[in-house]
Amino acid sequence: MIKINVINSNNNWSYLIKDPNSYIDRKVKKINLKNKKFKKNIIFCTLLLSGNKEIKKLNKKFRKKNKSTDVLSFPFHSKKNLKKMLETEKEVYLGDIIINFNKIDNKKNLKLFKSQFDKLWVHGLVHLLGHDHKKESAYKKMRQIESSYLNYIK
């Protein structure tokens, strides 16, 4: 079972998603119902809802890139270690996802805004699960998992 703890550090989020915690909980419940992979584990992560300034500072500090971005993921485990932990531990902390409110377009269209937001946090979650997009084959696998999760939460 996947659980996501949401921290809202930017008030702008509340204008478009009144209760981000409940919103994410509803979406994650849909993933948990359809996804059989994590039935025996409780895997959890933190989702920080931020703005330009905060994500730029984190991007500079941890990735040495002095610019704002749309999403950052900080996996707590390598893919190999995560796989071992999922076999031996009941509860596993995956890591952190940070999403930048200012990088999501369509703020005048709530449906499109939420769709883009969903794509970003799901992308971050898949990174925390050990996937990346450095090679073409890895990119395709990651996109496949993201698409599945996005279909679950429609």
C-alpha positions as CSV (number, residue, x, y, z in Angstrom):
1,M,0.0,0.0,0.0
2,I,1.3,3.4,-0.9
3,K,0.8,6.4,1.4
4,I,1.8,10.0,0.7
5,N,2.2,12.7,3.3
6,V,1.5,16.1,1.8
7,I,3.1,19.3,3.1
8,N,1.9,22.5,1.6
9,S,4.5,25.2,1.9
10,N,3.0,27.6,-0.7
11,N,-0.5,29.1,-0.1
12,N,-1.1,29.3,-3.9
13,W,-1.9,25.6,-4.0
14,S,-4.9,26.0,-1.8
15,Y,-6.6,28.3,-4.3
16,L,-6.8,25.5,-6.8
17,I,-6.8,22.3,-4.7
18,K,-8.7,23.2,-1.5
19,D,-7.4,20.2,0.6
20,P,-4.2,18.8,-1.1
21,N,-4.0,15.9,1.5
22,S,-7.5,14.6,0.7
23,Y,-7.0,15.1,-3.0
24,I,-3.8,13.0,-2.9
25,D,-5.4,10.4,-0.6
26,R,-8.3,9.8,-3.0
27,K,-5.8,9.4,-5.9
28,V,-3.5,7.0,-4.0
29,K,-6.5,4.9,-2.9
30,K,-7.3,4.3,-6.5
31,I,-3.7,3.3,-7.3
32,N,-3.7,1.0,-4.2
33,L,-7.0,-0.7,-5.4
34,K,-5.6,-1.5,-8.8
35,N,-1.9,-2.0,-8.1
36,K,-1.2,-5.4,-6.6
37,K,2.5,-4.9,-6.4
38,F,2.7,-3.4,-2.9
39,K,-0.1,-5.3,-1.1
40,K,2.2,-6.7,1.6
41,N,4.1,-3.5,2.3
42,I,3.3,0.0,3.4
43,I,5.4,2.3,1.3
44,F,5.3,6.0,2.0
45,C,6.8,9.2,0.9
46,T,6.5,12.9,1.4
47,L,5.1,15.3,-1.2
48,L,6.1,19.0,-0.7
49,L,4.0,21.5,-2.6
50,S,6.3,24.5,-3.2
51,G,6.9,27.5,-5.3
52,N,9.8,28.7,-7.5
53,K,12.0,30.0,-4.7
54,E,12.0,26.9,-2.5
55,I,12.4,24.4,-5.4
56,K,15.2,26.5,-6.9
57,K,17.0,26.4,-3.6
58,L,16.7,22.6,-3.3
59,N,17.7,22.1,-7.0
60,K,20.8,24.2,-6.4
61,K,21.7,22.5,-3.1
62,F,21.2,18.9,-4.1
63,R,21.6,18.9,-7.9
64,K,23.9,21.9,-8.4
65,K,21.5,23.5,-10.8
66,N,20.7,27.1,-10.0
67,K,17.3,27.2,-11.6
68,S,13.7,26.5,-10.9
69,T,12.1,23.2,-12.1
70,D,8.7,21.5,-12.1
71,V,9.4,18.4,-10.0
72,L,12.2,17.0,-7.9
73,S,12.5,13.5,-6.5
74,F,14.9,12.4,-3.8
75,P,14.8,8.6,-3.5
76,F,15.8,7.3,-0.1
77,H,17.0,4.0,-1.6
78,S,18.7,2.7,-4.7
79,K,16.5,0.4,-6.9
80,K,18.4,-2.6,-5.8
81,N,18.2,-1.8,-2.0
82,L,14.5,-0.9,-2.4
83,K,13.8,-4.3,-3.9
84,K,15.6,-6.0,-0.9
85,M,13.8,-3.9,1.6
86,L,10.4,-4.6,0.1
87,E,11.1,-8.3,0.6
88,T,12.2,-8.0,4.2
89,E,10.5,-4.9,5.7
90,K,6.8,-4.2,6.2
91,E,7.2,-0.4,6.1
92,V,9.5,1.3,3.7
93,Y,10.1,5.1,3.4
94,L,10.6,5.9,-0.3
95,G,11.8,9.5,-0.2
96,D,10.6,13.0,-1.1
97,I,8.9,14.6,-4.0
98,I,8.7,18.4,-4.5
99,I,6.4,20.0,-7.0
100,N,6.5,23.7,-8.1
101,F,3.1,25.4,-8.3
102,N,4.6,28.0,-10.7
103,K,5.6,25.5,-13.3
104,I,2.1,24.1,-13.7
105,D,0.3,25.7,-16.6
106,N,-3.5,26.0,-17.0
107,K,-4.3,27.7,-13.7
108,K,-7.5,29.0,-15.3
109,N,-8.7,25.5,-16.2
110,L,-8.9,23.5,-13.0
111,K,-9.3,20.1,-14.8
112,L,-6.1,20.7,-16.9
113,F,-4.2,22.0,-13.8
114,K,-5.1,18.9,-11.8
115,S,-4.2,16.7,-14.7
116,Q,-0.7,18.3,-15.0
117,F,-0.3,18.1,-11.2
118,D,-1.1,14.4,-11.3
119,K,1.4,13.8,-14.0
120,L,4.1,15.5,-11.9
121,W,3.5,13.7,-8.6
122,V,3.1,10.3,-10.3
123,H,6.4,11.0,-12.2
124,G,8.1,11.8,-8.9
125,L,6.6,8.6,-7.3
126,V,7.9,6.4,-10.1
127,H,11.3,7.9,-9.6
128,L,11.1,7.0,-5.9
129,L,10.2,3.5,-6.8
130,G,13.7,3.2,-8.5
131,H,13.0,4.1,-12.1
132,D,14.8,6.7,-14.2
133,H,14.8,7.9,-17.8
134,K,18.5,8.1,-18.5
135,K,18.4,5.3,-21.2
136,E,15.7,4.9,-23.9
137,S,14.6,1.5,-22.5
138,A,14.4,2.8,-19.0
139,Y,12.4,5.8,-20.2
140,K,9.9,3.5,-22.0
141,K,9.5,1.4,-18.8
142,M,9.0,4.5,-16.7
143,R,6.5,6.0,-19.0
144,Q,4.6,2.7,-19.0
145,I,4.3,2.6,-15.2
146,E,3.3,6.3,-15.1
147,S,0.6,5.7,-17.7
148,S,-0.8,2.8,-15.7
149,Y,-0.9,4.9,-12.5
150,L,-2.5,7.8,-14.3
151,N,-5.1,5.5,-15.8
152,Y,-5.9,4.2,-12.3
153,I,-6.6,7.7,-10.9
154,K,-8.8,9.0,-13.7
